[in-house]
Amino acid sequence: MTSWAHLRDANLTEFEDAADGWGKVSSRAAAAKDRVDNEMLGRLRETQTGETADAAMRDLTQLSRNYQYVYSECGLIRTALNGLAAELRAPQRKLKLALEEAGELKFTVNADGSVSYPVSPIVPLTPGGGIATPGAPVPYLPGSSEGGSDPNKGKAEDIAERIAGAVRDAAEVDGRYAGVLRRLKTSGGLEVTEEMFADAAADTVALRRAAGKYADDSDIPKGRSAAENAQWWAGLTQEKRDEYATLYPATVGALDGVPSTVRDDANRTVLAETHARVSTELNGLGPEPPKTIPNTTGTYPAVVRNPAWEAWEKAGGTRLTAELKGMDAIQKRFDAPPSSTLPPALLLGFDEKGTGRAIIANGNPDTADHTAVYVPGTTSKLEGIGGDINRMTNLWLDANAEAAGGSVSTITWLGYDAPQSIVPEAMEKQWAYDGSPKLNSFLDGLEAAQGGPSGSHTTVIGHSYGSTVVGDASRRGDLSADDIVVAGSPGMLTGDADDLDVGRDHVWSEAAGDDPVPAGGKVAGLGGYKWDVETYHGVPFNAGYIQNVPSDESFGAHRMDVDTSGHSDYWNRDSRSLKNQALVVVSRYGDVEED
């Protein structure tokens, strides 16, 4: 804004109308992306094969990526224009009030912002016997109190200062948003590159700084219950929801209680921009050098650590490679188009920091009749998320086949920091203590998004140390679930299934005969103690104050039949181990085969 006249005449509604237009483009891009992902790719996958079909699928995948970029960038433009209009309203209102007062007093506001005024009739004669010259300009001198003995001069001075202040405020707002809007441009072509997504992330940060007064993240609930988060979201206008999701996608995407489709849109943006940043950083390091090189000194050992690899590692090469591997596994699941045998995938949580977090759903849990939430165990991290995703894909396939027409959603929940070693970390309880509140919050959020406890039949599945997290979450009371399934459990920090708030009739355990983890859990003390009699196939063999884990008969859970071996095969396709879990997920308890 270069003058008070520009500010006065600015039609802020035009900015908002333009913002609405960009918002419609953003929404249409999101809808088009969903159509490509959920309809076109799925139908092509089911009906076509061969090189031509593969080429078409690659092109459609790129088109989906392009729509993701359009959705993000147009959303930023919408938010910038809305923020600009909203923040200009206050100085414009301040200016118009000053102009109205000047008009009522018959003052004249000049083009440069100075104010001419008539001499007040109560002004005394000057010492020379004359009358003060009317219409003298008033300079911009804030706080100078130059009114003297003429009250009109003081009033004019005050009006001029308010006009100047309004123009200064508007110029500051205009400058902030102009810089951001100039950034929001892109190059031509049909392919959105990693560099463009990285630039989009920088655009978001820039707009966040510029629009902080318009949409401050301090308004987003922090540390509140999932129900309170859901209530906050429901109370927002659609426009405000879009602004928060655009400016703070990571925060909105992690907010338990918000609808799953909203979290998915926000987290897809975070995933795309994080993938772009990590790829760019990794490519900047160059190819990974050999870890070792021949020892040219002729002394032992024959090979030594390569200084070039050490420099690459120090610069973050290994960490970036691991992060990229996990993100590629998530993207691979998204690139598997929905079909009659595979539902759409939703990203309900994502964070690459530390060992990483990821929450991936097969199907929309908000509308599912049956929902399963899988909590992985020791050594789980973003880098290896692909294996956990595959397990829940297998479970979805079996559960969907047994659901008798009901809808199913299976969720991989890596929403906590899992222990990364068997000794000492997996022998410690603190990982469960830290993870269980996060699991409870997520389950509460699902329940809120589903419309209440009766919205979906929910089963929580804990594998290995994940079952310890589930146990602690349930011991705390009010686990938002109907059934608990554990596989290869080292212990649930309680010695009796009745201590879990779903009740022993809804606790199910699987343990292969050669799975060493249940016994190892007792060594670590991850079970629970009670006065009881230990039995094996009903035959007593020990009595006293005993430690129980879920696979023990004295624990009181349903001990399901297992036809797999080892600690990691409970989700093998065409296995009884997997089918039994699926039957619990769809609440067909009578068909479960027990040991």
N, C-alpha and C positions, 0 to 999 in steps of 0.2 A: 504494500500500500504506500503510494508516494505522496498522497495528500489527503486531507480530511474529506474532500469531495469524493475521492475514489472510495474511501471507507463508507461514507454515507450512502453512496449509490450502489455499493456491492450487493448483488442479489444472491444471498447465501443459499436460497432455495435451489438456485441453478446448480450450485456445487453438489447439493444433496441429490438432486435429480440425476446428475452425472454419476454420482456414487451409486445410486440405485441401478443405473445402466451397467456399470462395471460389475456390480454385485450379481446381476442377472447373468452376465457372461461367465462369471466365476461359478455360479450354481449350475449353469448349463454344461460347463466343462466337467464339473464333478459328476453330473448325471450321465454325460456322454462317456466318461471314463468307466462308470459302473456298467453301462450298457456294453461297452467293448469287453470289459472283464467278465461280466456275468452272463452275457447273452451270445455275443458274436464269437468270442474265443471258445466258449463252451460248446456251441453248436458245431463249430468247425472241427473241434477236437473229436467230437463224437461221430461225425459223418465223413470226414475226409482224412486221407493219409497220403504220404508220398512227398516228394521234394516241393511240389507246388504248394501243398498244404502247409508244409514247414515254413516256406518263405512267407506265405500269407500270415501265419501265426507270428512270425518275427515282426512283420510290418504292423500288425495289430497291437503287438506288445509295445512297439515304439510309439504308436498312436496313443495308447493308454498313458504312456509316460509323458507325452506331449500335453495331453489333457490335464495331467497332474500339475504340470508346470503352469499352464494357463490358469487353472483353478487358484494356485498359490499367488501368482503375480497379479491377477485381476482382483483378487481379494485384498491385496496390499493397496492397490490403487483406490478401491472402494473405501478402505479404512482411512487412507490419507485424506481423501476428499471430505469424508464425514467428519474427521477430526479437525480439518481446516475450518469447515463451516461452523462446527460447534465452538471452537476456540475464538473465532472472529466475532461471535455474537456478543460477547461481553464488551469488548471495546466499541463495537458498533452501537450498542445500547447506551454506553457511556457518552459517546459522541452525540447521539441524537437527543439525549436529555439536555446536554449543554446547548445544543442548537435551539431546542425548544425554549429554553430559558432566555437565550439571547433574543429570540423572536418576540417573546412576551414583553421584554424590556425595551423593544425597538432598537436593539443594538444591531450592528452590522458585522458579520464575520467575513473577513477579507480572505482572498485566495491563499495568502501565506499563513493563515491561521490567526493573524492578529485581529483584535476586536475594536471597532470604532463605537463610541458611545456619545450621547448628548450630555451636555453639562447639566448636572442636577439643579433644579430650581432653588435648592436650599444652600447652594455654595455661596459663601460671602464674597464680597468684592475683594480683589487682590489689593495689596498695599498701594499699587499705582492707581487704583480706582477703576481698573478694567474688569472684565469678566473672563474666566478661564475659557480658552478656545475649545469649542466642542469638537468631538470627533478625533481627538488625539489617539494615535495607535498605541496599543498596549503590548509591550514586548513579552517574550517567554522568559519570565524570571520567577520560577517557582519559589513560593514562600517569601517573596521580597516585601509584601505588604505595601505596595506603592500607592494604595488608594488615596492617601493623604486625607484632606478634608472633604473630598467629593465621594460620596458613597457609590455613585455610578462607576467611577474609575476602579474602585475595589471590586465591584461585581464583574466588570469587564475583564479585569485581570484574572479573577477566579475562573471565569468561563474559558479564557484563552489557555490557562494552565490545564484545565480538564480536556480541552480539545487536543492540546499537544500530548498529554498523557495517553489519550485514546489512540492517537496516531502512532505513538511509540510502541504501545502494546500490540497493535495490529501489525506493525512492521516486524516485531520480534516473532510473532506467530507465523507471519507470511514467510519470513526467512527460514524458519525451521522446516516448514512443510515444502517450501520450494526446492530445497536441497534434496529432500527425499524423492519428490515427484520427478526431478530431473534424473534420478538414478533408475527409476522404474521404466526402463526401456530394454529392448532385447534385439538380437540380431535376426536376420532373415533366415530362411531355410526351413526344412521339414524335420530336422533332428534336434531334439533338446539334448545338450551335452552335459557331462558332469560339471563342467565349468559354469554352465548356466544355472544349474541347481545350487552350486556353491555361491554364486552371485545372488541368487534368490534368498539364501540364508542371510547374507550380509545386508540385503535390502530389508529384511525383517528386523534385524538388529537396529538398523538406522531408523526405521519407522518407529520402533519401540521407544527409542530415545526421543524422537520428535513428538510423538503422540502420547507421551506418558501422562500428561495432564488430562487427556481425553479418555483414555482407557488404561488406568493404572492397575498393575497386577496385584496391588494390595487389596483390591476389591474381590479378588478370587479367594474363596475359602482356603485356609491352610490349617491343618490339624483338626478339622471338623469331622463329624461323623458322615458316613456315606448318605444317610437320610437327609442331613442338613445340606450336603452338597447338591443332592437331587432337588431339594426345595429351592435352593438358590438358583439353580439352572432353570427350573420351571418358571421362576419369577422374572426372568429376563425376556426382553423383546427379542425377536429373531435377529434384528439388526445388531443388538448388543452381543448376542451369542456369536454371530459371525465375526464381530470385531475381536472378541477375546480369543476365539479359535485361530484367527489370522495372526494376531500379535503374539500370542503365548501358546502355540500349539503343544509344546512339551508339557506345560502345566495343565492345560485342558485335557490332553490325552492321558494324563496320569490320575485324573480326578475320579475316584470311585463314586458311583451313583449317577454319573452322567450317562446318557444312552450310548450303547455300544457303537452305533454307527457314527456318532459324533467323535468318540474316542478314536475310532478307526481312521476317519478323515484327518484328524489332527496328527495322529502318530504316523500316518503315511507320509505326511509332509516332513515330519522330523526324520523319518527313515531315509527319504530321498535326499534331503539336504545333508544329513550326516554321512551317508554313503558317498556323496559327491565330495565332501570335505576330506574324508579319510582317504578316498581314492586319489585325490589331488595331492595330498601330503605324501602318500606312499609312492606315487609315481615320481614325485620330486626327489625321492631318495635314490632312485634308480633301481635296477634289478638287484635282488639279494645276492651278495657275493658268497662264494663258498665259505663254509664255516671254518674249515681248516685248510692249510696249504702245506706242501712238503717242507720239511726242515732242511734248509740248504746249508746248514752249518756242519752237517755230517755227524752230529751228536744225537743222542737219544732225547726225545722220542723222534720217530720218523716224520710225524706231522705235528704242526703247531697251530695254535689259534690264529686265524687270519685277521690282521689289524683292520682291514677294510670291512670285514663282517662285524667286528666289534664296534666300529664307528657307525655302521648301519643300524646295529642293535641299539646303541646309545641314543641314536636319533629317533628311536621309536619304531623301527622296522617290524620287530616281532609283534609288538602290541597292535600296530595298525593292521598287520596281516591277519591277526586273530579276529579283530573287530570286523574286518571285511568278510572273513569267512562266515561269521555268524549272520551278518546282514545279507549275504548272498543266499544263505540257507532260507532265511525268511522270504526273500524275494522269489526264490525258487518255488516256494509254496504258493505265493501269489500268482506266479506265472503258470501254475497248473490250473487251467480255466475250469470254472464250475461246470458240472455236468450232472447227469442223473446218478452218477456214482461218487460225486464229490461236491460238497457245497462250497459257496464262497468263503474265503478266509477273511477274518477281521483282525487287525492289529490293535489290541486293547492296552498295550503298554510297551514302551521301548526306551532304553537308555544304554548307551555304549560304555559309560564310565565304569571303572573298576573291572570286575569280572563280567559286567553287563547284566541287563534285565530285558526280558521279552515276554509278552503275553500274547499268544496267538490262538484264535478261536476258529474251529471248523464249523461254520454256520453261525447264525445270530443267536446268542444265548437269551436275548431279551424276549424273543418270540418262541423259543424252543419249548417243547413239552418236557424234554429230558435234557439235563445239562450235567456234564462231567468236568470236573476241574482237577487236573493232574499236577501234582507237586513233585518235581524231580529231586534227586538227592545228591550225595557227595560227588564232587568234581563237576557238577552242572555249571555251565557258564555260557555266555553268548556264543563263544567260538564253537561249541558243540551242540547248539540248539537244534540242528537239523535232525539228530537222532530222536530227540524228544518230540519234535513235530511229527515225525513219522509214526511214533507210537500212538499219538492221539488220532492221527489219520486212520491207522489200522483199527483203533477202537471205534471210531465213528462208523467205519464200514460195517463192522460186526453189529454194533448197537442199532444202526439204521435198519439192518436186515431183520432185527428182532423186535422193532418198535411197533409193528402192526399199524403202520400208517402215521404214527406220531412223529414229530420232528425232533431232531437230536442236534445238540451242539457239544463238541468236546474241546476243551481248552488246555493248552500247555501254559502253566503258570510258573514262569521263572521270575517271580516278583520279589525274591529275597536273595541275600548273599549266602550261597551254599558253601559248606566246608569244602576246601579244595584238596585235602589230603585225608587219608584214613587215620594216620597217626601224625600229629595229635588232634587235628581239627575235628574229625568226625567222632571223636570220643568226648567232645565237649558239648555241653547243653546250651551254651550261650547262643549258638547259631539258631537253635529252635526258639529260644526266648526272644531273639530279635526278629525272627521271621514270622512268628505266629500272629502278632498284631496286624502285620501287613496282609496276611492271608485272610484274617477275619474281616478286615476292612474291604478287601476285594469281594469277598462273598456277600457282605452286607450291601455293597454297591450293586452286585448282580441282582440281589433280591429286590432292591429299590427300583432298578431299571425294569425288572420283570413285573412289577406291580404288586409285590408282596410275597409272603411265604408260599402261597398257593399258586404262584405264577408259573413255576416249573419244578419238576422233581429233580433235585440236585444231589449229585454224588461227588464226594471229594476222594480222590485217589492219591495215596502217598507211596512213593517208591523209595526204598532204602531210607536215608536220613530224612527224606521228604515226609515219611510217615511220622517221624519224631516231631516235625513242625506241625503236622496235622494234629497229633496227639496233644501238644501243648495248646494249640488253638482251641481244641474241643474241651480240654480240661478247664479252660477259663470260663466255659459256659457260653451258651447262646451262639453256637456255631450255626451259621445260616445254611444248613444242609440237612438232607433226609437220610443219607447213608454215607458210611465211610468204608472204603476199600483200601487195604494196605498190601503191598507186595514186597517180600524180602525185607521185612521191618526189623531194625535193630532194637526197637522198643519205642513206646509212645509216652514215656515218663509217667505211666500209671500201670498198676498191676491187674486191673480188672476192667473189662469192657463196659461195665455199668458206670464207671467213672466218666465215660465219654458221653456228652450230652445228647447224642442220638439214641442212646440205649443199646444194650447188647444185641438185641434182635436186628439191629441195623449196622452192625460192625462185622466186616468180612475180611478174612485174611487168606493170603496165598504165600506159600513158602515151599520152594523146591527142596527135595531131599538133600541135594548137594549144594544148596545155597549156604555159604558160611556166615552170612551177615547176622542172622538172628542170634547165633551163639556169640558172635563177636560183640553184638550189642550188649549182651549180659556182662561181658568183660568190661565194657565201657560204662556200665551202669545206666544205660539208657532205658531200661525197663522200669517196672515199678514193683514194690514189695507188698505182700499181704500174707496173713496167716492162712495157709491152705494146704491141700494135698496135691502133689504133682502126679499126673497120670500119663500113660502112654497107651493109646487106644483103649482107654478106660481102666487100665490096670495101674493101681497105685504103686509108686516107686520112691516117693520122698514126701515128707511132711514137715511143716514148720513155717518159719517166716521166709517165704520163697520169693525170688524175683521172676516175674512173668514178662514175656513179650507176646505179641498177638498170635504167633504161631503155636504157643503153648495151649494145651487143652484147658488148663486151669484159668487162662485169661478170659475165656467165655465168649470169644467171637465165633462166628461161623467160619469153619476151616474149609475153604473151597478146594476142590480137586485140582491138581496141577499136573500137566503132562509135559511141561518144559523143564529144562535143566539150567543150573547156574543162577546167577543173580540178575541177568539182564534180558532174559528171553520171555518174560511174562506177556509180551505184546506181539509175539510171533503170529503171523497170519495162519489161519486154519488150526489153531491150537485150542484145546479145552480151557487153558489158562485165560486166554483172551475172551473166549465166548462166555465164560462165567462172569467176568467183569462186565461184559456188555449186557448180560441178563439182569444184573443188579442195577446198572445204569437206567434200564427201561422198566425197572421195578417188577420184573417177572421172577420173583424170588423162588417160586415153586419149581422152576426149571433149572435152578442152579444145582450143580452136582457138588456135593460136599464130601470131604474125606471121611 
